[in-house]
Amino acid sequence: MSTIEEVTFETDVQERSGLATTSLICSLIICCPIATIVGPILGLIALIKMKGKPQISGRGFAWSGIIIGAVSTIIWVGIGAFVTTMGLDFLERVSTISTETIQAGYEGDYQKFRGNLTRSSSSVTDEEIKEFIETLQTRFGKFDSSIFNMRDQNYSSQDSESADVIPILFIFETSDASGLLFLEITSGSGFDYEMHISKITIFDSKDGNIEFPDNSEESSTE
């Protein structure tokens, strides 16, 4: 009789928790942030359901899913926060350089205006800058600031292959004007970078678009 009991005990196989297995599998899909969030949740549910049920195995899988998923999620949160910070910093710097450049022109500080341009565009004369600013004053009035234009991100330009083109909303005293900022971005040390303006385009359907520098004469002579 003892022999029969012994054989029965040895052939008794524990049932493994499907939730625990799924938890580990989800947490191991590190390339998918959603899966690494789901993994620990399933692991916790599996542990709760297995409590007081020694016949069900999979606690190791559940704990592994919780730990691996939690660590992966923390890493993804860090990456997301870093990317968001870099993106906001970029937009802020775009707004700053465009605002400072136009404001310097309005104040007659052509040296500062020219200092924000790329090397190829910084050869413009004071008269060209003055003419550009006077055109803005005549059409739009006093300049206030410029910001990234969330509403106008669809554009096409032949110059977009050689520069980063950013849609900008120029805010003036009497009205706002949308346009494009053509930037050349050079990398610095670490994650730092510098940006300079190669061209400014301001859309004006009534009197015609304004471009600075205005290379229309050069292109026509060629």
C-alpha positions, -999 to +999 in steps of 0.1 A: +000+000+000+028+024+008+042+016-026+010+028-043+010+060-023+046+067-033+040+062-070+010+085-068+030+112-052+059+110-077+036+112-107+017+142-093+027+172-115+022+208-104+002+231-126+021+262-137+004+296-136-003+309-171-003+345-157+032+341-143+045+328-176+028+356-195+043+381-170+078+370-177+073+369-215+059+404-215+087+418-193+113+402-216+100+421-246+122+451-236+118+468-269+081+474-262+074+498-233+038+487-231+048+451-226+072+460-198+044+477-180+019+449-185+045+423-173+048+434-137+010+439-134+004+403-145+031+391-122+014+407-092-020+393-102-004+358-106+012+360-071-022+370-056-040+342-073-013+316-063-014+326-026-025+297-005-023+273-035+010+253-032-001+230-061+003+259-086+039+267-096+053+298-113+062+321-084+097+324-098+084+334-132+061+360-116+088+376-095+112+376-125+085+393-146+079+419-119+116+427-114+126+427-151+095+447-161+099+473-134+136+479-143+128+481-180+099+505-174+121+527-152+147+528-181+120+536-206+106+564-184+141+579-182+146+577-219+112+593-225+120+621-200+153+628-217+138+629-252+110+652-240+135+675-223+157+676-254+127+683-276+114+712-254+149+726-252+152+726-290+119+744-295+129+769-269+162+776-285+145+779-319+121+805-305+150+823-287+173+826-317+145+837-341+132+863-316+166+876-307+176+880-343+145+899-354+146+920-323+182+929-328+173+941-363+145+963-350+169+978-324+195+985-351+220+960-336+231+946-370+262+930-355+241+908-332+216+901-360+245+889-382+260+869-354+230+845-354+234+838-391+253+810-408+287+817-423+273+817-458+245+842-448+265+865-425+280+884-454+248+904-458+253+942-455+237+965-430+216+979-458+201+945-466+193+939-429+178+974-427+157+969-458+144+936-444+134+951-411+118+981-427+097+958-448+085+940-417+077+973-399+057+985-429+037+954-433+033+942-397+043+969-373+063+964-341+078+930-336+070+911-304+083+875-305+083+843-324+073+808-315+072+773-330+042+771-352+022+740-342-006+747-368+016+749-399+039+720-402+032+711-438+056+728-462+078+721-492+111+737-500+140+730-523+163+741-495+150+717-469+176+691-479+205+713-468+190+727-436+165+720-409+133+738-417+112+749-387+077+764-391+076+796-371+048+820-360+061+856-360+040+877-336+038+914-344+019+943-329-009+944-355-010+908-367+008+875-367+026+860-397+036+824-403+069+815-419+099+792-420+132+793-402+161+775-421+186+764-395+221+748-397+228+728-366+263+718-356+271+694-328+292+704-298+305+685-269+283+658-254+246+665-262+252+703-268+248+718-302+247+752-319+222+766-343+225+794-369+200+808-393+206+804-430+173+819-442+141+834-429+109+832-449+077+850-439+045+843-457+024+872-470-004+863-494-013+899-499+020+916-507+042+886-514+064+865-493+095+880-476+128+862-477+160+870-460+186+869-474+169+877-506+189+857-533+164+863-561+188+887-578+217+863-576+196+834-590+183+855-618+218+865-629+229+829-629 
